[in-house]
Amino acid sequence: MPATRGRSAARRPSPPAFRALVAERQQRSAAPTKGERTRQRVFLAAIELLNEIGYRDMKVSDVCERAQVTPPVVYLYFENKLALTTEVLHAFLDSFRAGPAEAERAAHRTAYEAIHAANREWITMARQNAGLVRCLLQLADDEPAFARIFADANDAWYRRISAAVLHRFPTARVREEEVRLAAYALGGMIDELVRKRFTARDPHLAALLDDVAPSDEALARFVSVLWYRALYATDPDDVTLPLAGLAQHPEGATSPARAKGRGATRKPARQPARQPARQPAREPARRTGKQR
């Protein structure tokens, strides 16, 4: 018996936010034909089921029951379950990439504000569409063709980030590839947090976040400061900084010998003294006898 049969509408999980976004777009579109309306209904049903039970458990018969159509109607518009799921998840990825673009184009945003806006968008979308995020990972594991689509989408996103960083600082002497690798590493950090929090539901991480970053905004702020520090080697202005207490005790990160005599308060770094011109190294005197 399919996992969705026999459930009353009242017992179903809340539909994902992406479902509401797609339904609104469908309503705003020009008057569709009857066939187009049927296709849209199948598409919305697939969004709901993928969010509720996932790609591996969803069957075409479940889609038919939810959309109130027969199997031949589904196959009229989609070749199979994989084609339907791929189209849903592709649209889901596109909807995220379209969101932060507005933040990137806002000229008044600082570098930190642009980072924060993108991270907040992804964290909130992952929470509101946890089942679809799980499906992204499932399908990428099960289907090499979709894994390539997912990898290409991620790479395009990280290229946008590196381009935006270099656009802000056109005279920076840094390779684009280095900035992109940093974006990959930092993005992987957030993806793992999101996966454990919203799809794997790690209880240890959940308890930690409830204490340190209990809201989407608090988590976005925490990870965005880490992004900013990694990319620009400094802290953003006018932002409450996580781990600020450690920054006040730099001796903790050095050897005891180097830390000896330092105070707990960080002092402004001095300009290095000018070094005399280097003299040619002398050849060491040749030693005789057995060396020990």
Residue pairs with C-beta under 8 A, 6 or more apart in sequence:
2 59
2 61
2 62
2 65
3 52
3 53
3 57
3 62
4 49
4 52
4 53
4 62
4 65
4 66
5 62
5 65
12 48
12 52
13 51
13 52
13 131
15 47
15 48
15 51
16 47
16 48
16 51
16 128
16 129
16 130
16 131
16 132
17 125
17 128
17 129
18 47
18 51
18 92
18 95
18 125
18 128
18 129
18 132
19 44
19 47
19 48
19 51
21 95
22 43
22 44
22 47
22 91
23 44
26 32
26 40
26 44
32 40
38 67
38 69
38 73
38 77
39 77
41 67
41 68
41 69
42 63
42 67
42 69
42 73
42 74
42 77
42 78
42 84
43 84
43 87
43 88
44 67
45 63
45 66
45 67
46 58
46 63
46 84
46 85
46 88
47 88
47 132
48 66
49 58
49 62
49 63
49 66
50 58
50 85
50 88
50 89
50 131
50 132
50 135
51 129
51 130
51 131
51 132
51 135
52 131
53 62
53 131
54 131
54 134
54 135
54 138
55 81
55 85
55 135
55 138
55 139
55 142
56 138
56 142
58 81
58 85
59 81
60 71
60 74
60 75
60 80
60 81
61 71
63 74
63 81
63 84
64 70
64 71
64 73
64 74
67 74
74 84
78 84
78 87
82 143
82 146
85 135
85 139
86 139
86 143
86 145
86 146
86 149
88 132
89 132
89 135
89 136
89 139
89 146
90 149
92 129
92 132
92 136
93 136
93 150
93 153
95 125
96 121
96 122
96 125
97 153
97 156
97 157
99 121
99 125
100 117
100 118
100 121
100 122
103 109
103 113
103 114
103 117
103 118
103 121
104 114
104 118
104 160
104 164
106 114
109 117
110 236
111 165
111 168
111 228
111 231
111 232
111 236
112 224
112 225
112 228
112 236
112 237
112 239
114 164
115 224
115 227
115 228
115 231
116 220
116 221
116 224
118 161
119 190
119 220
119 223
119 224
119 227
120 216
120 217
120 220
120 224
122 190
122 194
123 190
123 194
123 216
123 219
123 220
124 216
126 133
126 194
126 197
126 198
127 197
127 198
127 216
130 198
130 199
131 199
133 194
133 195
133 198
133 199
134 199
136 150
137 195
137 199
139 146
139 147
139 150
140 146
140 147
140 150
140 151
141 147
154 187
157 187
158 180
158 183
158 184
158 187
159 180
161 179
161 180
161 183
161 187
162 176
162 179
162 180
162 183
163 176
165 179
165 231
166 172
166 174
166 176
166 179
179 231
182 230
182 231
185 230
186 226
186 227
186 230
186 231
189 223
189 226
190 223
193 205
193 219
193 223
196 202
196 205
197 205
197 206
197 209
209 219
212 218
212 222
212 242
213 219
213 221
213 222
221 239
221 240
221 242
222 242
225 235
225 236
225 239
225 241
225 242
226 242
228 234
228 235
228 236
229 235
235 241
235 247
241 247
246 252
247 266
248 264
248 265
248 266
249 264
250 262
250 266
251 258
251 259
251 262
251 264
252 259
